[in-house]
Each structure stands twice: as structure tokens, then as C-alpha cells.
Amino acid sequence: MVIGITGSIASGKSLVTNYLLNKNYKIIDSDKISHDVLLLKEVKEKLIDNFSLKIITNNEIDRKKLGSIIFNDKEKKELLQSIVFPYILNEINNQ
């Protein structure tokens, strides 16, 4: 059985996740995976190619800067998703 946990900020996702971890359930944290994907050299290069060096701080993807670019731009948001989602889904499937 697969159960997805979603919700807004401070809705209890972490509380439920920790409960399940304590009960020895396997947890796949897509939020953590999405953060880890941004550390991959290949992803970083693709994002720089498409969004410029403006998204880099201390040689890493700056999520806030990237977010400010895509927040009100549907096409750029879809571009970002087309770059990172395959890596995220691949890792989810691997886990």
C-alpha cells in the first residue's frame, strides 16, 4: 500500500511522517528528494542554462532566487518542472 501525505505549511505532515517512521514504515520524502536533485551537477547545469547564473549563491542553486523567477511565470514554472521532475520521479521509483 502507498499513502501520500500532503498539506500546507504547519498542517502536521512532519508529525505524521515521524509517527510512521517510529512504526517502521518506509518513508519516501519527495521534498527532500527535490532538494537533493538540485545538488546534481547535471540538473544544476540545465537550470543555469535555462535561468542564468542569477540563481546561484555560494555555487549552489538558490531556491529563493529560482522561486522568484518562476512564481508568476507559468512558462518558466513548467520549464523548471520539465527539468527537475524526471530526476525526482526516478529517485522516487528507485526508493
Secondary structure as UniProt FT lines:
FT   TURN            9..10
FT   HELIX           13..22
FT   TURN            23..24
FT   HELIX           30..37
FT   TURN            38..39
FT   HELIX           41..51
FT   HELIX           53..55
FT   STRAND          56..57
FT   TURN            58..59
FT   STRAND          60..61
FT   HELIX           63..70
FT   TURN            71..72
FT   HELIX           74..94
//
